[in-house]
Amino acid sequence: MSHAPADQVNAVELAGRAATLERDYRLSQLPRLVEAGALEGTRAHASLGFGTFERRVTVEARVEGVFVLPCQRCLRPCDCGIDESALLAIVASDEDEVPGGYEPLLGDAERLSLGELVEEQMLLGMPLVPMHEDETQCGAVQVETTTGGAEADEKQKPFANLRDLLDKGER
């Protein structure tokens, strides 16, 4: 799914005016996040400052928001905050040089998709292992604490006798 033409801007013109754009995005506007596992409730606020440096169009991007992702402990939805910043220089090809301190942003400066830029920054800031920050919200911890008692003390330790088995094998 590609982004709507209204989402495309002329970054050259915006850089000439040193413009700053503010945009809010919902999950339905960020299809690559859906493919990456984001759930309903995911949202982002982007602040994009355009400028020039060494005759290159640049974007100072800041993306803040919330990912709603399945918790890796309990598989219930959990909120994971995001606060990503980047200094980007728009380049037409991989071979173009990028000024120091800037990351390359491959694309057409006259038809830059803001949604794709925000998606890319969110994907870069996506947590590798999403989990509830507060363990009391996590379903896995709740299940563990409700079983409690003697069963919790009798956890299986599959490698507990491994040393004895290895020692017997050496004789």
N, C-alpha and C positions, 0 to 999 in steps of 0.2 A: 504494500500500500504506500503510495507516494503522498507527499504533503500537498495541500491545496495551493494553487498559484498565488492566492492572497497572502500566503505565508512567505513568499519570496520577496526579497528586497534588493535594491541596488546599493550594495555596500560601498561602492566608489562614491556615490552621491552622499551617502550618510557620513562617510569618512571626511569628505570635503567640508561638511558642516559640523564635524565633531559631535554628531548626534548620539544620544543614548536612548535606547528603546527598552521598555519594560513589558514583559509578556507573562501571562499565566497560562499554564497547560494542565489539562486533565489527561488521564490515561488513554482515553479514546483518541486523543490527538498525537499520541506517541506509540505507534504500532510496534516498533522494535522492542519496546519495554515489555509489551504483552508477550512477545516471543521469548523474552528473557525470563519470564515467570512473574512479572509484576501483576498484582491483583487490583481490583477496583478500590479506589480511595487514593491511589498513587497520584501525586500532583507535584507541580514545580512552578517556581517563580524565577524568571530569568531577567537579569539586567545585563544588557549588551551595549558597551560603549565602543563606538567606531572611531578610528583615527588613522593616521599614516605614520610610518616609520621607514626611513631609507627607501622612499618611493614605493612602499608596499602598503596595501590596505590591511589594517589590523583590527582585531576585535578583542576587547577586554571583556571576557564572559564570566559571569557569576551566576550559578544556578543553586538555588536553595529549594528544599521541598521535603517530601516524605515518600519513601518507597513503602508499599504494603506488599510484603513477601511472605511465603510460608516459612515459619520458624523451623530450623533444622533439628530442634529437639522434640517439638510436639506437633509440628506440621500445621498448626493453627496460624492464621494471619498475624503478622506483627509489623509494627511501624518502625522503619529504620530511617533516620534523618539523613539528609544529604546537604552538603555545603561545599560545592566545588568551584574553584576559580581557575582561570587559565588566560594566558596571553597568547593570542593566535594571530598568525600572519597568513592571509589567504594566498595560496599558490595555485597555479594552473596545472602543474605536473609534479611528480615526485622528484624530478631532477632540479627543480628550482631551489635556489638557496634561500634559507630563512635567516633573518637577522638574529643575532644573539639574544637569548632570553625569551624568544618566541617559539611556539610550537607550530608546525605546519597545519593548515586547514585546507585540504584539497577541495577545490571547487571553483565556480565561476563567480567572481566578485560582483558582476553586474546582475546575477540571478542567484543570490544566496538564500538558501532555505533556512529560516530561523528554527523551525521545528527539528530539522535534522541536526543542526548544531546543538540544540538543547538535548536532544536524544543522545547524541554522542557523549556529551559531558555527563549526563546522568548514568550512562552505561559505564563510563570510566569510574564513577563514584559509587557504583553499586556494590554493596557488601558481598564478600565472597561466601561468608557463612552467616546468613541472617538469623538472629536469635532475639528473643525478648530480652530487653535490658534488665527488667525487674523480674527475677526468677519466680516471684509469686504469681505473675501473669502467665507463666508457661504451663501448659497442660501436662507436660512430661514430669515436671517437678511436683505438681498436684497429685498425680497418680502415685508417684514414689512415696510421698508423705502419707497418703491414705493407707497404703499397705503396711508401712511401719513395722514395729514390733520385731518378733523373732525372725520372720521371713526376710526382713531387710538385713539382718546380721548374717544370714546363711547365703550370701551371694556366691555364685559359682565362680571358681577360679580355675579355668581349664588348664593352665600351665603350672599350677602349684607343685605338682610332683614331677615336673620335667627334669629337674636336676637329678633326682633319684634314678629315673629311667636312663638318663645319659651315663650316670656313674656305673650302673649295672651293665651297660653295653660295653664299657671299656674293660671289664674283667674277663 
